[in-house]
Amino acid sequence: MSTEQSPAPETSVPTCYRHPGRETYVRCTRCDRYICPECMRDAAVGHQCVECVAGGNRGARSAAPRTALGARGPVSAMPVVTYSLIGLCIAVYLAELASTRVVTDFMMLGRWVQPDGEVIGVAGGQWYRLVTTMFLHERGGSFGFTHILFNMWALYAVGPALEQVLGRWRYLALYLLAGLGGSVLLYLVDPSGAAVGASGAIFGLFGAYFVIGRRLGAPAAPIVFLLVINLVITFSVKGISWEGHVGGLVVGALIALAYAYAPAARRRLFHIGMPVVTFAALAVLVAVKTLALT
């Protein structure tokens, strides 16, 4: 049974797809249609229309199988990538407690000269440290436990929402490249510095959450508050790698811009191209810095 709707007035202002006479700038995060307050249903990020919510509750695919940013999958899909990242970080932390070499062999270290003259770190060919460091955390003690506890809480808090709206592969690429961006900035600014932690990747998720939230019409105040608090802590507490945090934040936000604002007709090109270009740019920066150091 359907009811006949009156035609929408001729205006450049978008209107609700169910109520053509009501102006609105909010889109459903799944089908990307404009929805008015009456048609909005709260979602993890932004809002969804009543049809998409009903389709998700039935466990069926909605009429529009993609989210507003092009991801496939049901609304209630389990955040497999987020839970896997949390599990991996916890497993590595337990390995750290069992052996100190886990940290010393895999933490981020740009260039360090051993007493015998051997150069270790990224400049010495150990490029994998740029990536492995994002799964390590400060070993033992109250600070070490707090370090991994906060990072895993932050990942659990913002990760599932981003994974839902981005899809698993876009989300994983964002996470890894943000973490890599933090390592690269540390390498460029302080090559003799050492660091561990998923904080660079987490800050990348914060930046992406803000960008994508704005694109979908979600309130920005909560994530802005969280970002400001963490940036204050970053620059006020001694021993925290600000390079890792800022590098991750910038890379995460830039990739999210391409994800969120790519033209619909070229969305796939932008969603694949931006991570590839970002990885290539970071690789070039590492190569140039390594040449300068050696």
C-alpha atoms as one frame of an Amber mdcrd trajectory, in Angstrom:
protein
   0.000   0.000   0.000   1.426   3.385  -0.940   0.316   6.976  -0.675   0.677
   9.530  -3.424   3.125  12.312  -2.563   2.839  15.875  -3.775   5.635  16.957
  -6.129   8.667  18.605  -4.583   8.887  22.396  -5.047  11.409  23.630  -7.540
  14.361  24.529  -5.342  18.065  23.886  -5.141  17.750  22.946  -1.484  17.654
  19.113  -1.014  14.500  17.617   0.427  13.588  14.395   2.232  12.981  11.489
  -0.130   9.861  10.475   1.837   8.619  14.014   2.517   9.493  16.132  -0.563
   8.285  19.338   1.040  10.791  19.199   3.925  14.244  20.690   3.412  17.198
  18.775   4.863  20.943  18.360   4.417  21.291  15.053   6.291  21.811  11.838
   4.288  21.247   8.216   5.222  24.651   6.618   5.794  23.600   3.507   3.844
  21.567   4.598   0.823  22.797   8.241   0.699  19.258   9.631   0.328  18.293
  12.861   2.083  16.181  12.333   5.214  14.268  14.696   7.488  14.238  14.430
  11.318  11.100  12.277  11.237  12.818   9.718   8.997  16.154   9.680  10.848
  17.241   6.735  12.936  20.466   6.976  14.959  23.381   4.933  13.625  26.955
   4.405  14.766  28.027   7.253  12.477  25.333   9.683  11.342  21.775   8.530
  10.712  19.936   5.938   8.637  16.521   6.038   6.989  13.649   3.885   8.178
  13.869   1.550   5.173  17.544   0.719   5.696  17.000   0.145   9.424  14.038
  -2.121   8.717  16.033  -4.081   6.137  18.909  -4.525   8.567  16.609  -5.689
  11.359  15.112  -8.335   9.083  18.620  -9.566   8.310  17.967  -8.885   4.616
  19.897  -6.756   2.153  18.349  -3.339   1.649  17.386  -1.954  -1.742  20.682
  -0.067  -1.787  23.386  -2.628  -0.869  26.115  -0.038  -0.377  26.681   2.536
   2.340  26.927   6.244   1.578  30.673   5.766   1.049  30.418   2.695  -1.158
  30.903  -0.166   1.315  28.916  -3.396   1.013  27.461  -5.478   3.818  24.527
  -5.562   6.230  24.028  -2.900   8.862  24.665  -5.392  11.674  27.897  -6.822
  10.232  30.412  -7.770  12.923  33.506  -5.488  12.913  35.870  -8.348  12.130
  38.862  -6.140  11.315  38.552  -4.091  14.512  38.291  -7.155  16.714  41.186
  -8.813  14.867  43.413  -5.752  15.379  42.561  -5.675  19.084  43.269  -9.394
  19.405  46.586  -9.056  17.560  47.746  -6.180  19.770  46.849  -8.117  22.919
  48.646 -11.232  21.659  51.769  -9.210  20.860  51.628  -7.556  24.276  51.598
 -10.962  25.952  54.605 -11.898  23.826  56.346  -8.718  25.022  55.811  -9.742
  28.631  57.387 -13.102  27.856  60.449 -11.680  26.090  62.064  -8.234  26.024
  63.432  -8.916  22.530  59.972  -8.510  21.014  60.143  -4.779  21.720  63.817
  -4.219  20.932  63.674  -6.166  17.667  60.426  -4.733  16.273  59.907  -1.231
  17.722  60.215   1.864  15.547  63.865   2.888  15.347  65.222   5.048  12.557
  68.983   4.740  12.901  71.157   3.514  15.739  74.863   2.678  15.659  75.903
  -0.277  17.807  79.226  -0.252  19.714  80.671  -2.562  17.049  79.706  -0.080
  14.302  76.657  -1.981  13.032  73.774   0.261  11.981  70.356  -0.997  13.022
  66.907   0.431  12.415  65.124   1.524   9.247  68.319   3.093   7.878  70.004
  -0.268   8.353  67.476  -2.071   6.188  64.989  -2.981   8.912  62.084  -1.263
   7.141  59.566  -3.604   8.770  59.932  -1.589  11.982  57.795   1.125  10.364
  54.845  -1.292  10.485  55.493  -3.680  13.369  55.758  -0.843  15.875  52.018
  -0.120  15.599  51.245  -3.494  17.205  53.627  -2.989  20.141  53.093  -1.120
  23.403  55.161  -0.040  26.375  56.219  -3.210  28.156  55.042  -3.911  31.699
  54.377  -1.551  34.586  51.364   0.659  35.194  52.211   2.925  32.252  52.548
   0.005  29.881  49.203  -1.433  30.914  47.553   2.007  30.640  49.113   2.492
  27.225  47.599  -0.597  25.629  44.354  -0.264  27.609  43.650   3.245  26.304
  44.605   2.417  22.729  42.425  -0.682  22.642  39.531   1.212  24.217  39.852
   3.943  21.575  40.009   1.343  18.801  36.909  -0.367  20.191  35.094   2.970
  20.543  35.580   4.390  17.028  36.692   1.387  14.964  33.393  -0.493  14.498
  31.540   2.601  13.283  34.228   3.388  10.711  34.483  -0.223   9.613  30.724
  -0.324   9.084  30.561   2.767   6.889  33.866   2.207   5.035  33.874  -1.543
   4.635  36.661  -3.824   5.797  39.316  -3.206   3.161  39.025   0.588   3.098
  39.067   0.630   6.876  42.109  -1.649   7.141  44.010   0.412   4.570  43.210
   3.575   6.517  44.393   2.060   9.793  47.669   0.676   8.460  48.570   3.768
   6.442  47.823   6.072   9.378  50.114   4.000  11.581  52.757   4.037   8.848
  52.388   7.805   8.523  53.191   8.236  12.202  56.316   6.092  11.890  57.487
   7.952   8.801  57.126  11.372  10.426  59.171  10.166  13.415  61.823   8.851
  11.015  61.979  12.187   9.201  62.075  14.410  12.282  63.982  12.278  14.801
  65.640   9.269  13.119  67.474   8.294  16.291  64.239   8.252  18.301  62.451
   5.062  19.267  58.725   4.532  19.754  56.058   1.867  20.138  52.297   1.916
  20.079  49.167   1.894  17.958  48.601   5.561  18.775  49.488   6.784  15.279
  46.878   4.507  13.741  44.361   5.453  16.452  44.872   9.166  15.763  44.318
   8.381  12.096  40.951   6.868  13.030  40.125   9.985  15.051  40.855  12.191
  12.041  38.839   9.940   9.746  35.919   9.842  12.188  35.783  13.638  12.176
  35.978  13.966   8.380  33.451  11.220   7.635  31.166  12.353  10.444  31.032
  15.844   8.951  30.326  14.394   5.515  27.395  12.390   6.901  26.018  15.149
   9.100  26.966  13.618  12.459  27.702  15.881  15.469  31.376  16.871  15.526
  31.667  18.000  19.158  32.413  14.587  20.756  35.275  13.643  18.424  36.689
  17.190  18.480  36.726  17.087  22.278  38.477  13.703  22.242  41.031  14.949
  19.725  41.805  18.131  21.649  42.258  16.254  24.932  44.620  13.747  23.326
  46.635  16.419  21.527  47.049  18.318  24.797  48.306  15.129  26.446  50.577
  14.447  23.464  52.395  17.772  23.728  52.374  18.137  27.507  53.493  14.707
  28.724  57.183  13.947  28.375  58.122  10.769  26.533  55.165  10.697  24.128
  56.021  10.673  20.432  54.128  13.656  19.035  55.433  12.758  15.585  53.622
   9.442  15.633  50.360  11.025  16.721  50.447  13.979  14.323  51.646  11.868
  11.402  48.843   9.370  11.914  46.245  12.109  12.312  47.238  13.863   9.079
  47.399  10.697   6.986  44.115   9.361   8.373  42.308  12.629   7.696  43.668
  12.917   4.138  42.620   9.390   3.197  39.213   9.950   4.783  38.750  13.080
   2.662  39.186  10.978  -0.477  36.844   8.308   0.891  34.149  10.769   1.905
  34.174  13.319  -0.917  35.092  11.258  -3.973  32.721  11.870  -6.914  30.187
   9.047  -7.080  31.084   8.280 -10.700  34.788   7.879  -9.828  34.483   6.614
  -6.276  36.288   3.333  -6.902  39.205   5.144  -8.546  39.603   7.513  -5.608
  39.110   4.828  -2.959  41.832   2.657  -4.470  44.040   5.434  -5.779  44.350
   7.481  -2.591  45.758   4.664  -0.409  48.123   3.637  -3.215  49.361   7.195
  -3.733  49.728   7.694   0.016  51.769   4.517   0.393  53.973   5.504  -2.545
  54.555   8.988  -1.112  55.500   7.588   2.300  57.835   5.058   0.684  59.573
   7.825  -1.261  60.028   9.898   1.895  61.568   6.912   3.678  63.910   6.231
   0.751  65.046   9.850   0.542  65.659  10.053   4.280  67.560   6.764   4.247
  69.841   8.012   1.471  70.500  11.175   3.449  71.427   9.170   6.548  73.663
   6.679   4.786
